[in-house]
Amino acid sequence: MHWEASAELRRISTSHDLYFISLQQIFFFMCYVNVYLRDIK
């Protein structure tokens, strides 16, 4: 039951994986830019 629900959720969220991954990459990129600019000053 649990594995079936997990597989179902995974199949549903597959289309959203790229969206969340891109958000995560943007978040880390912004953090990196903030640290980089802070080191320059």
Biopython code that builds the backbone (N, CA, C, O; Angstrom):
import numpy as np
from Bio.PDB.StructureBuilder import StructureBuilder

atoms = [
    (1, "MET", "N", (0.846, -1.197, 0.000)),
    (1, "MET", "CA", (0.000, 0.000, 0.000)),
    (1, "MET", "C", (0.880, 1.244, 0.000)),
    (1, "MET", "O", (0.698, 2.156, -0.807)),
    (2, "HIS", "N", (1.834, 1.259, 0.921)),
    (2, "HIS", "CA", (2.702, 2.433, 1.020)),
    (2, "HIS", "C", (3.516, 2.615, -0.255)),
    (2, "HIS", "O", (3.642, 3.725, -0.771)),
    (3, "TRP", "N", (4.075, 1.493, -0.765)),
    (3, "TRP", "CA", (4.909, 1.583, -1.970)),
    (3, "TRP", "C", (4.074, 1.993, -3.169)),
    (3, "TRP", "O", (4.539, 2.738, -4.032)),
    (4, "GLU", "N", (2.823, 1.503, -3.224)),
    (4, "GLU", "CA", (1.960, 1.872, -4.351)),
    (4, "GLU", "C", (1.641, 3.362, -4.311)),
    (4, "GLU", "O", (1.647, 4.032, -5.344)),
    (5, "ALA", "N", (1.365, 3.875, -3.121)),
    (5, "ALA", "CA", (1.072, 5.302, -2.985)),
    (5, "ALA", "C", (2.312, 6.123, -3.325)),
    (5, "ALA", "O", (2.218, 7.174, -3.960)),
    (6, "SER", "N", (3.471, 5.634, -2.895)),
    (6, "SER", "CA", (4.717, 6.341, -3.168)),
    (6, "SER", "C", (4.984, 6.384, -4.668)),
    (6, "SER", "O", (5.384, 7.417, -5.205)),
    (7, "ALA", "N", (4.762, 5.259, -5.338)),
    (7, "ALA", "CA", (4.968, 5.201, -6.788)),
    (7, "ALA", "C", (3.988, 6.130, -7.495)),
    (7, "ALA", "O", (4.341, 6.786, -8.475)),
    (8, "GLU", "N", (2.770, 6.182, -7.000)),
    (8, "GLU", "CA", (1.760, 7.058, -7.596)),
    (8, "GLU", "C", (2.160, 8.520, -7.429)),
    (8, "GLU", "O", (2.060, 9.311, -8.367)),
    (9, "LEU", "N", (2.611, 8.870, -6.232)),
    (9, "LEU", "CA", (3.045, 10.245, -5.999)),
    (9, "LEU", "C", (4.240, 10.583, -6.878)),
    (9, "LEU", "O", (4.325, 11.686, -7.419)),
    (10, "ARG", "N", (5.158, 9.640, -7.021)),
    (10, "ARG", "CA", (6.338, 9.870, -7.863)),
    (10, "ARG", "C", (5.919, 10.080, -9.314)),
    (10, "ARG", "O", (6.457, 10.945, -10.006)),
    (11, "ARG", "N", (4.951, 9.278, -9.769)),
    (11, "ARG", "CA", (4.513, 9.412, -11.163)),
    (11, "ARG", "C", (3.830, 10.758, -11.380)),
    (11, "ARG", "O", (3.968, 11.367, -12.441)),
    (12, "ILE", "N", (3.087, 11.223, -10.363)),
    (12, "ILE", "CA", (2.391, 12.505, -10.482)),
    (12, "ILE", "C", (3.386, 13.663, -10.423)),
    (12, "ILE", "O", (3.250, 14.643, -11.155)),
    (13, "SER", "N", (4.381, 13.546, -9.550)),
    (13, "SER", "CA", (5.311, 14.654, -9.335)),
    (13, "SER", "C", (6.452, 14.676, -10.349)),
    (13, "SER", "O", (7.284, 15.583, -10.325)),
    (14, "THR", "N", (6.497, 13.683, -11.240)),
    (14, "THR", "CA", (7.591, 13.641, -12.213)),
    (14, "THR", "C", (7.595, 14.892, -13.076)),
    (14, "THR", "O", (8.658, 15.416, -13.408)),
    (15, "SER", "N", (6.411, 15.374, -13.442)),
    (15, "SER", "CA", (6.332, 16.554, -14.295)),
    (15, "SER", "C", (6.771, 17.806, -13.548)),
    (15, "SER", "O", (7.100, 18.817, -14.168)),
    (16, "HIS", "N", (6.777, 17.744, -12.216)),
    (16, "HIS", "CA", (7.159, 18.906, -11.423)),
    (16, "HIS", "C", (8.618, 18.858, -10.980)),
    (16, "HIS", "O", (9.128, 19.830, -10.423)),
    (17, "ASP", "N", (9.301, 17.726, -11.225)),
    (17, "ASP", "CA", (10.685, 17.587, -10.764)),
    (17, "ASP", "C", (11.582, 18.662, -11.363)),
    (17, "ASP", "O", (12.358, 19.292, -10.645)),
    (18, "LEU", "N", (11.483, 18.876, -12.675)),
    (18, "LEU", "CA", (12.332, 19.878, -13.324)),
    (18, "LEU", "C", (12.051, 21.266, -12.751)),
    (18, "LEU", "O", (12.968, 22.070, -12.588)),
    (19, "TYR", "N", (10.771, 21.547, -12.445)),
    (19, "TYR", "CA", (10.417, 22.851, -11.886)),
    (19, "TYR", "C", (11.077, 23.052, -10.526)),
    (19, "TYR", "O", (11.663, 24.103, -10.267)),
    (20, "PHE", "N", (10.983, 22.046, -9.658)),
    (20, "PHE", "CA", (11.589, 22.160, -8.330)),
    (20, "PHE", "C", (13.106, 22.205, -8.421)),
    (20, "PHE", "O", (13.756, 22.933, -7.672)),
    (21, "ILE", "N", (13.679, 21.416, -9.352)),
    (21, "ILE", "CA", (15.134, 21.417, -9.512)),
    (21, "ILE", "C", (15.606, 22.791, -9.974)),
    (21, "ILE", "O", (16.626, 23.288, -9.498)),
    (22, "SER", "N", (14.872, 23.406, -10.898)),
    (22, "SER", "CA", (15.265, 24.727, -11.388)),
    (22, "SER", "C", (15.154, 25.758, -10.271)),
    (22, "SER", "O", (16.002, 26.644, -10.160)),
    (23, "LEU", "N", (14.115, 25.651, -9.441)),
    (23, "LEU", "CA", (13.981, 26.570, -8.310)),
    (23, "LEU", "C", (15.148, 26.405, -7.353)),
    (23, "LEU", "O", (15.689, 27.390, -6.850)),
    (24, "GLN", "N", (15.540, 25.148, -7.097)),
    (24, "GLN", "CA", (16.647, 24.883, -6.188)),
    (24, "GLN", "C", (17.946, 25.443, -6.754)),
    (24, "GLN", "O", (18.747, 26.022, -6.021)),
    (25, "GLN", "N", (18.156, 25.270, -8.061)),
    (25, "GLN", "CA", (19.371, 25.784, -8.687)),
    (25, "GLN", "C", (19.407, 27.302, -8.625)),
    (25, "GLN", "O", (20.460, 27.887, -8.369)),
    (26, "ILE", "N", (18.266, 27.949, -8.859)),
    (26, "ILE", "CA", (18.204, 29.413, -8.782)),
    (26, "ILE", "C", (18.501, 29.871, -7.359)),
    (26, "ILE", "O", (19.220, 30.849, -7.156)),
    (27, "PHE", "N", (17.943, 29.157, -6.363)),
    (27, "PHE", "CA", (18.164, 29.515, -4.961)),
    (27, "PHE", "C", (19.645, 29.443, -4.607)),
    (27, "PHE", "O", (20.188, 30.370, -4.007)),
    (28, "PHE", "N", (20.307, 28.329, -4.980)),
    (28, "PHE", "CA", (21.732, 28.178, -4.673)),
    (28, "PHE", "C", (22.564, 29.192, -5.446)),
    (28, "PHE", "O", (23.567, 29.694, -4.938)),
    (29, "PHE", "N", (22.151, 29.493, -6.674)),
    (29, "PHE", "CA", (22.882, 30.471, -7.479)),
    (29, "PHE", "C", (22.814, 31.848, -6.828)),
    (29, "PHE", "O", (23.816, 32.560, -6.772)),
    (30, "MET", "N", (21.629, 32.226, -6.335)),
    (30, "MET", "CA", (21.480, 33.525, -5.676)),
    (30, "MET", "C", (22.313, 33.575, -4.400)),
    (30, "MET", "O", (22.936, 34.597, -4.109)),
    (31, "CYS", "N", (22.332, 32.481, -3.635)),
    (31, "CYS", "CA", (23.148, 32.433, -2.420)),
    (31, "CYS", "C", (24.623, 32.572, -2.775)),
    (31, "CYS", "O", (25.365, 33.278, -2.092)),
    (32, "TYR", "N", (25.051, 31.900, -3.842)),
    (32, "TYR", "CA", (26.448, 31.967, -4.277)),
    (32, "TYR", "C", (26.805, 33.390, -4.694)),
    (32, "TYR", "O", (27.880, 33.885, -4.356)),
    (33, "VAL", "N", (25.905, 34.050, -5.428)),
    (33, "VAL", "CA", (26.155, 35.427, -5.870)),
    (33, "VAL", "C", (26.240, 36.355, -4.665)),
    (33, "VAL", "O", (27.095, 37.239, -4.624)),
    (34, "ASN", "N", (25.370, 36.163, -3.693)),
    (34, "ASN", "CA", (25.392, 37.016, -2.502)),
    (34, "ASN", "C", (26.715, 36.876, -1.754)),
    (34, "ASN", "O", (27.298, 37.874, -1.330)),
    (35, "VAL", "N", (27.188, 35.646, -1.590)),
    (35, "VAL", "CA", (28.458, 35.414, -0.897)),
    (35, "VAL", "C", (29.609, 35.994, -1.709)),
    (35, "VAL", "O", (30.527, 36.594, -1.150)),
    (36, "TYR", "N", (29.562, 35.818, -3.018)),
    (36, "TYR", "CA", (30.630, 36.315, -3.891)),
    (36, "TYR", "C", (30.712, 37.836, -3.827)),
    (36, "TYR", "O", (31.800, 38.400, -3.710)),
    (37, "LEU", "N", (29.560, 38.497, -3.904)),
    (37, "LEU", "CA", (29.551, 39.960, -3.851)),
    (37, "LEU", "C", (29.984, 40.450, -2.474)),
    (37, "LEU", "O", (30.637, 41.487, -2.356)),
    (38, "ARG", "N", (29.624, 39.707, -1.438)),
    (38, "ARG", "CA", (29.986, 40.108, -0.080)),
    (38, "ARG", "C", (31.500, 39.994, 0.110)),
    (38, "ARG", "O", (32.096, 40.789, 0.837)),
    (39, "ASP", "N", (32.122, 39.008, -0.541)),
    (39, "ASP", "CA", (33.576, 38.854, -0.429)),
    (39, "ASP", "C", (34.304, 39.964, -1.177)),
    (39, "ASP", "O", (35.403, 40.358, -0.784)),
    (40, "ILE", "N", (33.703, 40.471, -2.249)),
    (40, "ILE", "CA", (34.354, 41.522, -3.041)),
    (40, "ILE", "C", (34.429, 42.820, -2.237)),
    (40, "ILE", "O", (35.444, 43.515, -2.264)),
    (41, "LYS", "N", (33.361, 43.138, -1.530)),
    (41, "LYS", "CA", (33.316, 44.413, -0.796)),
    (41, "LYS", "C", (34.379, 44.475, 0.300)),
    (41, "LYS", "O", (34.477, 45.476, 1.010)),
]
sb = StructureBuilder()
sb.init_structure("model")
sb.init_model(0)
sb.init_chain("A")
sb.init_seg("    ")
for serial, (resi, resn, name, xyz) in enumerate(atoms, 1):
    if name == "N":
        sb.init_residue(resn, " ", resi, " ")
    sb.init_atom(name, np.array(xyz, "f"), 0.0, 1.0, " ", f" {name:<3s}", serial, name[0])
structure = sb.get_structure()
